[in-house]
Amino acid sequence: DKGGALPRRQELPEEAFVTAAQLRRIEAGARRGFDTREYSKLLQRMFADYTFSTELELMASLFRRKRNVDELLPIVSISYCWLEAAHPDREGRQLQLLSRKLRSLYGGRGLLGACR
């Protein structure tokens, strides 16, 4: 929205890229969180077919923590046709469209908070 444009990939410094090993370290260091999807599944299972064992499993899940609960990795890749031969998006129009769309879909939540 501020009218900026991204440089061509070829012009980015080496530190703009993440190796597979770096990405594995980032994922391994992800904070632990409560797995709401797993809890929801167990809750549905308990209501559908109650057993004492399911109830115990449900209670245990309250204390379990999982790394990278949303199973997302911090990767962003954008690919589109270049608007001209010298630069893919000299005026930043594609970037503005992408930013507006991400903001409307996600409101800057989670990993997409950078879109604010």
N, CA, C and O of each residue as an XYZ file, in Angstrom:
464
protein
N       0.814     -1.204      0.000
C       0.000      0.000      0.000
C       0.854      1.262      0.000
O       0.356      2.351     -0.286
N       2.120      1.119      0.316
C       2.998      2.280      0.386
C       3.712      2.535     -0.926
O       4.546      3.435     -1.016
N       3.394      1.758     -1.931
C       3.962      1.983     -3.256
C       5.344      1.418     -3.486
O       5.996      1.790     -4.462
N       5.821      0.529     -2.621
C       7.134     -0.058     -2.797
C       7.117     -1.179     -3.821
O       6.060     -1.668     -4.220
N       8.299     -1.569     -4.232
C       8.442     -2.682     -5.165
C       9.552     -3.594     -4.655
O      10.532     -3.130     -4.073
N       9.391     -4.871     -4.874
C      10.435     -5.816     -4.495
C      11.509     -5.847     -5.565
O      11.215     -5.677     -6.748
N      12.757     -6.063     -5.157
C      13.814     -6.196     -6.168
C      13.685     -7.530     -6.890
O      13.000     -8.440     -6.425
N      14.351     -7.631     -8.028
C      14.397     -8.911     -8.730
C      15.138     -9.914     -7.847
O      16.020     -9.536     -7.076
N      14.783    -11.166     -7.960
C      15.443    -12.198     -7.154
C      16.955    -12.165     -7.357
O      17.724    -12.350     -6.414
N      17.367    -11.929     -8.596
C      18.791    -11.907     -8.926
C      19.531    -10.790     -8.190
O      20.754    -10.847     -8.057
N      18.817     -9.787     -7.717
C      19.444     -8.652     -7.039
C      19.453     -8.788     -5.518
O      20.005     -7.939     -4.819
N      18.846     -9.848     -5.010
C      18.775    -10.031     -3.563
C      20.110    -10.507     -3.011
O      20.823    -11.266     -3.667
N      20.451    -10.058     -1.794
C      21.690    -10.529     -1.168
C      21.533    -11.979     -0.717
O      20.411    -12.462     -0.565
N      22.619    -12.656     -0.509
C      22.608    -14.067     -0.118
C      21.802    -14.297      1.163
O      21.152    -15.332      1.304
N      21.838    -13.347      2.093
C      21.122    -13.527      3.360
C      19.590    -13.455      3.216
O      18.868    -13.676      4.189
N      19.103    -13.152      2.031
C      17.656    -13.141      1.790
C      17.118    -14.555      1.592
O      15.904    -14.754      1.559
N      17.989    -15.518      1.463
C      17.580    -16.889      1.198
C      17.847    -17.767      2.412
O      18.781    -17.520      3.174
N      17.026    -18.788      2.585
C      17.137    -19.710      3.705
C      17.447    -21.096      3.158
O      16.778    -21.578      2.244
N      18.460    -21.725      3.725
C      18.805    -23.083      3.307
C      17.849    -24.073      3.974
O      17.140    -23.723      4.918
N      17.837    -25.297      3.480
C      16.994    -26.333      4.068
C      17.406    -26.592      5.518
O      16.549    -26.815      6.373
N      18.700    -26.565      5.798
C      19.179    -26.786      7.166
C      18.703    -25.665      8.096
O      18.288    -25.929      9.224
N      18.762    -24.421      7.626
C      18.271    -23.300      8.439
C      16.774    -23.438      8.701
O      16.303    -23.169      9.807
N      16.044    -23.849      7.699
C      14.601    -24.017      7.835
C      14.273    -25.119      8.845
O      13.328    -24.988      9.623
N      15.056    -26.208      8.831
C      14.855    -27.277      9.813
C      15.104    -26.769     11.235
O      14.384    -27.136     12.163
N      16.134    -25.920     11.404
C      16.409    -25.352     12.733
C      15.275    -24.436     13.182
O      14.903    -24.441     14.355
N      14.732    -23.661     12.269
C      13.614    -22.766     12.594
C      12.409    -23.591     13.045
O      11.775    -23.278     14.053
N      12.102    -24.645     12.293
C      10.955    -25.485     12.622
C      11.161    -26.191     13.951
O      10.231    -26.303     14.749
N      12.384    -26.670     14.194
C      12.679    -27.378     15.444
C      12.554    -26.446     16.643
O      12.222    -26.884     17.744
N      12.819    -25.166     16.427
C      12.739    -24.198     17.515
C      11.370    -23.577     17.686
O      11.184    -22.713     18.543
N      10.404    -24.005     16.878
C       9.056    -23.442     16.978
C       8.511    -23.694     18.376
O       8.725    -24.764     18.946
N       7.821    -22.729     18.916
C       7.316    -22.900     20.279
C       6.220    -23.959     20.312
O       5.520    -24.210     19.330
N       6.111    -24.548     21.455
C       5.086    -25.570     21.638
C       3.758    -24.888     21.940
O       3.714    -23.846     22.595
N       2.689    -25.487     21.455
C       1.369    -24.925     21.690
C       0.332    -26.011     21.859
O       0.608    -27.195     21.666
N      -0.859    -25.592     22.220
C      -1.976    -26.509     22.419
C      -2.562    -26.867     21.056
O      -2.842    -25.983     20.247
N      -2.744    -28.142     20.804
C      -3.260    -28.615     19.519
C      -4.787    -28.642     19.558
O      -5.385    -29.646     19.945
N      -5.405    -27.553     19.163
C      -6.864    -27.451     19.229
C      -7.554    -28.409     18.261
O      -8.649    -28.896     18.539
N      -6.915    -28.675     17.130
C      -7.535    -29.609     16.171
C      -7.640    -31.009     16.758
O      -8.675    -31.665     16.640
N      -6.569    -31.459     17.389
C      -6.576    -32.797     17.999
C      -7.601    -32.853     19.125
O      -8.334    -33.834     19.250
N      -7.656    -31.806     19.945
C      -8.619    -31.758     21.051
C     -10.049    -31.811     20.513
O     -10.896    -32.524     21.051
N     -10.306    -31.055     19.452
C     -11.639    -31.024     18.851
C     -12.033    -32.410     18.331
O     -13.170    -32.845     18.516
N     -11.095    -33.098     17.683
C     -11.371    -34.451     17.175
C     -11.712    -35.405     18.320
O     -12.654    -36.192     18.232
N     -10.919    -35.318     19.401
C     -11.169    -36.195     20.546
C     -12.521    -35.889     21.186
O     -13.244    -36.800     21.590
N     -12.855    -34.615     21.274
C     -14.130    -34.200     21.858
C     -15.299    -34.746     21.032
O     -16.272    -35.263     21.580
N     -15.188    -34.625     19.721
C     -16.240    -35.156     18.837
C     -16.362    -36.669     18.986
O     -17.465    -37.216     19.016
N     -15.206    -37.340     19.080
C     -15.219    -38.789     19.233
C     -15.870    -39.194     20.559
O     -16.602    -40.181     20.628
N     -15.588    -38.411     21.613
C     -16.143    -38.725     22.912
C     -17.669    -38.572     22.909
O     -18.381    -39.403     23.474
N     -18.165    -37.510     22.270
C     -19.611    -37.306     22.220
C     -20.300    -38.321     21.304
O     -21.440    -38.711     21.555
N     -19.627    -38.736     20.273
C     -20.222    -39.702     19.341
C     -20.285    -41.100     19.948
O     -21.273    -41.815     19.779
N     -19.222    -41.482     20.655
C     -19.162    -42.831     21.216
C     -18.347    -42.785     22.501
O     -17.147    -43.062     22.494
N     -18.998    -42.438     23.594
C     -18.289    -42.246     24.863
C     -17.701    -43.547     25.391
O     -18.368    -44.580     25.463
N     -16.424    -43.456     25.756
C     -15.782    -44.527     26.528
C     -14.894    -43.829     27.558
O     -14.466    -42.691     27.363
N     -14.629    -44.529     28.648
C     -13.768    -43.960     29.682
C     -12.375    -43.690     29.126
O     -11.736    -42.698     29.476
N     -11.920    -44.574     28.265
C     -10.596    -44.417     27.655
C     -10.517    -43.142     26.809
O      -9.495    -42.455     26.815
N     -11.604    -42.825     26.075
C     -11.628    -41.597     25.276
C     -11.597    -40.374     26.185
O     -10.939    -39.379     25.882
N     -12.314    -40.458     27.301
C     -12.314    -39.340     28.247
C     -10.919    -39.117     28.828
O     -10.478    -37.976     28.968
N     -10.233    -40.192     29.161
C      -8.860    -40.068     29.675
C      -7.933    -39.460     28.622
O      -7.104    -38.602     28.925
N      -8.088    -39.915     27.396
C      -7.275    -39.388     26.298
C      -7.538    -37.894     26.107
O      -6.614    -37.117     25.867
N      -8.801    -37.504     26.215
C      -9.181    -36.099     26.089
C      -8.539    -35.271     27.206
O      -7.992    -34.199     26.949
N      -8.607    -35.765     28.434
C      -8.011    -35.026     29.559
C      -6.496    -34.935     29.404
O      -5.909    -33.892     29.692
N      -5.860    -36.006     28.956
C      -4.408    -35.993     28.757
C      -4.016    -34.983     27.686
O      -2.968    -34.344     27.776
N      -4.875    -34.844     26.660
C      -4.552    -33.910     25.569
C      -4.518    -32.467     26.047
O      -3.891    -31.623     25.408
N      -5.183    -32.166     27.163
C      -5.152    -30.809     27.715
C      -3.742    -30.412     28.158
O      -3.397    -29.230     28.180
N      -2.931    -31.416     28.511
C      -1.584    -31.143     29.017
C      -0.498    -31.363     27.971
O       0.660    -31.005     28.187
N      -0.869    -31.944     26.854
C       0.093    -32.218     25.786
C       0.375    -30.944     25.000
O      -0.534    -30.158     24.733
N       1.600    -30.748     24.642
C       1.981    -29.607     23.808
C       2.689    -30.141     22.572
O       3.444    -31.111     22.644
N       2.439    -29.507     21.458
C       2.998    -29.964     20.186
C       3.764    -28.813     19.550
O       3.314    -27.668     19.591
N       4.900    -29.106     18.973
C       5.641    -28.073     18.234
C       4.927    -27.791     16.924
O       4.366    -28.688     16.295
N       4.960    -26.541     16.531
C       4.432    -26.146     15.223
C       3.008    -26.680     15.023
O       2.732    -27.400     14.064
N       2.117    -26.316     15.943
C       0.757    -26.840     15.967
C       0.035    -26.649     14.641
O      -0.686    -27.541     14.194
N       0.220    -25.499     14.013
C      -0.488    -25.247     12.752
C       0.183    -25.904     11.558
O      -0.325    -25.832     10.439
N       1.333    -26.550     11.791
C       2.075    -27.274     10.757
C       2.466    -26.399      9.567
O       2.567    -26.873      8.435
N       2.682    -25.113      9.848
C       3.131    -24.199      8.805
C       4.625    -23.971      8.954
O       5.143    -23.915     10.069
N       5.305    -23.843      7.849
C       6.710    -23.479      7.864
C       6.822    -22.054      7.327
O       6.032    -21.645      6.476
N       7.786    -21.314      7.814
C       7.901    -19.907      7.407
C       8.480    -19.741      6.005
O       9.605    -19.274      5.830
N       7.686    -20.133      5.016
C       8.137    -20.046      3.630
C       7.157    -19.174      2.849
O       5.942    -19.349      2.938
N       7.699    -18.252      2.098
C       6.868    -17.450      1.205
C       7.507    -17.508     -0.175
O       8.686    -17.194     -0.338
N       6.731    -17.905     -1.151
C       7.212    -17.952     -2.519
C       6.134    -17.375     -3.423
O       4.978    -17.795     -3.371
N       6.510    -16.426     -4.236
C       5.557    -15.770     -5.125
C       6.066    -15.922     -6.548
O       7.225    -15.629     -6.840
N       5.195    -16.381     -7.422
C       5.585    -16.538     -8.812
C       4.487    -15.972     -9.706
O       3.313    -16.304     -9.549
N       4.880    -15.118    -10.639
C       3.919    -14.549    -11.583
C       4.691    -14.081    -12.815
O       5.917    -13.969    -12.795
N       3.958    -13.816    -13.867
C       4.600    -13.347    -15.103
C       5.198    -11.962    -14.892
O       4.600    -11.101    -14.246
N       6.372    -11.768    -15.441
C       6.989    -10.445    -15.375
C       6.168     -9.478    -16.218
O       5.671     -9.840    -17.284
N       6.031     -8.254    -15.737
C       5.261     -7.252    -16.473
C       6.065     -6.598    -17.586
O       5.498     -6.032    -18.520
N       7.390     -6.678    -17.483
C       8.266     -6.161    -18.538
C       9.572     -6.954    -18.492
O       9.861     -7.620    -17.498
N      10.342     -6.884    -19.539
C      11.568     -7.696    -19.630
C      12.614     -7.321    -18.580
O      13.337     -8.195    -18.102
N      12.711     -6.051    -18.215
C      13.761     -5.603    -17.309
C      13.446     -5.846    -15.831
O      14.367     -5.987    -15.026
N      12.175     -5.896    -15.462
C      11.809     -6.028    -14.050
C      10.421     -6.660    -13.952
O       9.542     -6.351    -14.757
N      10.218     -7.541    -12.973
C       8.925     -8.215    -12.871
C       7.776     -7.305    -12.429
O       6.625     -7.533    -12.802
N       8.087     -6.277    -11.638
C       7.021     -5.450    -11.063
C       7.596     -4.098    -10.630
O       7.569     -3.750     -9.449
N       8.108     -3.357    -11.582
C       8.833     -2.116    -11.302
C       8.047     -1.134    -10.420
O       8.624     -0.489     -9.544
N       6.743     -1.022    -10.648
C       5.928     -0.066     -9.898
C       5.264     -0.685     -8.667
O       4.570      0.010     -7.925
N       5.468     -1.962     -8.450
C       4.915     -2.618     -7.270
C       3.424     -2.907     -7.340
O       2.788     -3.105     -6.304
N       2.860     -2.936     -8.526
C       1.411     -3.184     -8.650
C       1.037     -4.598     -8.200
O       0.055     -4.793     -7.485
N       1.840     -5.585     -8.632
C       1.556     -6.972     -8.226
C       1.695     -7.117     -6.705
O       0.896     -7.807     -6.071
N       2.699     -6.474     -6.129
C       2.912     -6.526     -4.687
C       1.737     -5.890     -3.943
O       1.310     -6.411     -2.913
N       1.216     -4.788     -4.440
C       0.058     -4.140     -3.812
C      -1.171     -5.049     -3.872
O      -1.904     -5.173     -2.891
N      -1.392     -5.679     -5.018
C      -2.525     -6.605     -5.148
C      -2.394     -7.774     -4.161
O      -3.357     -8.145     -3.491
N      -1.196     -8.341     -4.086
C      -0.948     -9.458     -3.192
C      -1.145     -9.033     -1.736
O      -1.780     -9.748     -0.961
N      -0.611     -7.892     -1.371
C      -0.727     -7.392     -0.008
C      -2.189     -7.175      0.377
O      -2.614     -7.578      1.460
N      -2.952     -6.546     -0.499
C      -4.377     -6.313     -0.219
C      -5.140     -7.630     -0.080
O      -5.977     -7.776      0.811
N      -4.854     -8.573     -0.949
C      -5.548     -9.855     -0.905
C      -5.227    -10.617      0.380
O      -6.128    -11.147      1.031
N      -3.947    -10.670      0.745
C      -3.563    -11.355      1.976
C      -4.190    -10.688      3.195
O      -4.655    -11.369      4.108
N      -4.202     -9.374      3.209
C      -4.802     -8.640      4.317
C      -6.299     -8.936      4.411
O      -6.825     -9.116      5.509
N      -6.984     -8.989      3.276
C      -8.423     -9.266      3.305
C      -8.705    -10.701      3.739
O      -9.710    -10.963      4.400
N      -7.827    -11.629      3.374
C      -8.034    -13.025      3.749
C      -7.639    -13.317      5.191
O      -8.336    -14.052      5.891
N      -6.520    -12.742      5.636
C      -5.945    -13.127      6.919
C      -5.866    -12.004      7.934
O      -5.623    -12.273      9.110
N      -6.057    -10.783      7.540
C      -6.035     -9.678      8.484
C      -4.735     -9.503      9.232
O      -4.721     -8.916     10.314
N      -3.640    -10.001      8.681
C      -2.343     -9.856      9.345
C      -2.123    -10.825     10.496
O      -1.238    -10.597     11.321
N      -2.909    -11.909     10.577
C      -2.756    -12.863     11.656
C      -1.605    -13.834     11.383
O      -1.238    -14.071     10.232
N      -1.056    -14.380     12.434
C      -0.077    -15.460     12.337
C       1.160    -15.083     11.535
O       1.681    -13.974     11.653
N       1.615    -16.014     10.727
C       2.819    -15.788      9.922
C       2.616    -14.657      8.924
O       3.580    -14.054      8.452
N       1.364    -14.376      8.608
C       1.082    -13.327      7.633
C       1.015    -11.952      8.282
O       0.595    -10.989      7.641
N       1.423    -11.845      9.541
C       1.431    -10.562     10.230
C       2.329     -9.548      9.539
O       2.167     -8.342      9.728
N       3.260    -10.021      8.754
C       4.164     -9.124      8.028
C       3.428     -8.321      6.972
O       3.971     -7.349      6.448
N       2.216     -8.704      6.655
C       1.455     -8.015      5.611
C       0.825     -6.721      6.099
O       0.203     -6.003      5.316
N       0.974     -6.417      7.371
C       0.360     -5.195      7.915
C       1.003     -3.967      7.349
O       0.614     -2.851      7.694
